[in-house]
Amino acid sequence: MKIIKATLVAAFVAVLLASTAMAKPWCWTGNQRNTYGWQLMTPQERTEHQIKLRSFTEYNACKEYVDEHHKQMEERAKEKGIAPPLVRRNPCDLMKARGILK
C-alpha cells in the first residue's frame, strides 16, 4: 500500500513538473477591456500595439510609449467627437509587477 501511495505521489510530482516546464511564460494580450483606445484603432494597429508592448524590457520606455499612445487615442476621440476612453490599468505596471520589465 505504501509503495502504491509513493508511486502515485511520484507520478503526480512528475506531471506537475512537466506541465510547469512546458508552460508558456506570461505575455500581455490586448483586448477591448484592457487596451486604451481599442475601438479607435484598426486591427493592424491593435496587433502592432501588442507587439510593441511585448518588446519592452525597461519600464520607463514602456511608460513613455503608453503615455504617447494615450495622447494619440485622446486626439482621435476628440476628432470623432466622442468621449475619450477610460483609463483602466497601465500594461507597463502589470508587466513590471510580474517581473517582465525592469
Contacts in CASP RR format, 6 or more apart in sequence:
PFRMAT RR
TARGET T0000
AUTHOR 0000-0000-0000
METHOD contacts of the structure
MODEL  1
MKIIKATLVAAFVAVLLASTAMAKPWCWTGNQRNTYGWQLMTPQERTEHQ
IKLRSFTEYNACKEYVDEHHKQMEERAKEKGIAPPLVRRNPCDLMKARGI
LK
26 98 0 8 1.000
26 100 0 8 1.000
27 54 0 8 1.000
28 50 0 8 1.000
28 53 0 8 1.000
28 54 0 8 1.000
28 91 0 8 1.000
28 94 0 8 1.000
28 95 0 8 1.000
29 50 0 8 1.000
30 38 0 8 1.000
30 46 0 8 1.000
30 49 0 8 1.000
30 50 0 8 1.000
30 91 0 8 1.000
31 38 0 8 1.000
32 38 0 8 1.000
32 39 0 8 1.000
33 88 0 8 1.000
34 88 0 8 1.000
34 89 0 8 1.000
34 91 0 8 1.000
35 41 0 8 1.000
35 46 0 8 1.000
35 49 0 8 1.000
35 50 0 8 1.000
36 66 0 8 1.000
36 69 0 8 1.000
36 70 0 8 1.000
36 73 0 8 1.000
36 85 0 8 1.000
36 87 0 8 1.000
36 88 0 8 1.000
37 73 0 8 1.000
37 76 0 8 1.000
37 77 0 8 1.000
37 85 0 8 1.000
38 46 0 8 1.000
38 85 0 8 1.000
39 85 0 8 1.000
40 73 0 8 1.000
40 76 0 8 1.000
40 77 0 8 1.000
40 80 0 8 1.000
40 85 0 8 1.000
41 49 0 8 1.000
41 73 0 8 1.000
49 69 0 8 1.000
52 65 0 8 1.000
53 62 0 8 1.000
53 65 0 8 1.000
53 66 0 8 1.000
53 91 0 8 1.000
53 92 0 8 1.000
53 95 0 8 1.000
56 62 0 8 1.000
56 65 0 8 1.000
56 92 0 8 1.000
56 95 0 8 1.000
56 101 0 8 1.000
57 100 0 8 1.000
57 101 0 8 1.000
57 102 0 8 1.000
58 101 0 8 1.000
58 102 0 8 1.000
59 92 0 8 1.000
59 95 0 8 1.000
59 96 0 8 1.000
59 101 0 8 1.000
59 102 0 8 1.000
62 91 0 8 1.000
62 92 0 8 1.000
62 95 0 8 1.000
62 101 0 8 1.000
63 90 0 8 1.000
63 92 0 8 1.000
66 90 0 8 1.000
66 91 0 8 1.000
66 92 0 8 1.000
70 87 0 8 1.000
73 84 0 8 1.000
73 85 0 8 1.000
74 84 0 8 1.000
77 83 0 8 1.000
77 84 0 8 1.000
77 85 0 8 1.000
78 84 0 8 1.000
92 101 0 8 1.000
95 101 0 8 1.000
96 102 0 8 1.000
END
